Amino acid sequence: MKISFVVSLMGLSLTQIPLSMADNANGKNLYLQRCAMCHGADIRGTGPLAHKSSPPTPDLTTSAFKKRLHDYPGVIVSSVILRPNGDLIPNTLRENGVKLAPHAWSVKDFRDLNQYMGDVIAKSR
């Protein structure tokens, strides 16, 4: 369900902005700061560290991943939380001299990141 709000000034409705778009700014910022270095801005595994991990960073726009995302809608968030590849991410960052400040993830952050990535993936061909 998409919720929207109306910005009004002195009783005049100026615009209607879907909350999902506002939340996506947070998701996009989180993605670009914490994920794009491996997954690339296009989510296709094209970031500067994409081929410096083993296995290399996957292209998340493939039909196989889109099916997985459809079948398991929380797969993006669970990958961030559970890290199915163990210490792959921290090891890749450390081995390449990348220092990423810790982040106190909130439920909103996870929702926003999942929505942003899901939207980009859905729009890819």
ABEGO torsion letter per residue (X at the ends): XBBBBBBBBGGBBABBBBAAAAAAAAAAAAAAAAAAAAAEAAGAGABAAAAABOBBBBBAABAAAAAAAAABAAAAAAAAAAGAAEAAAAAAAAAAGBBBBBBBBBAAAAAAAAAAAAAAAAABX
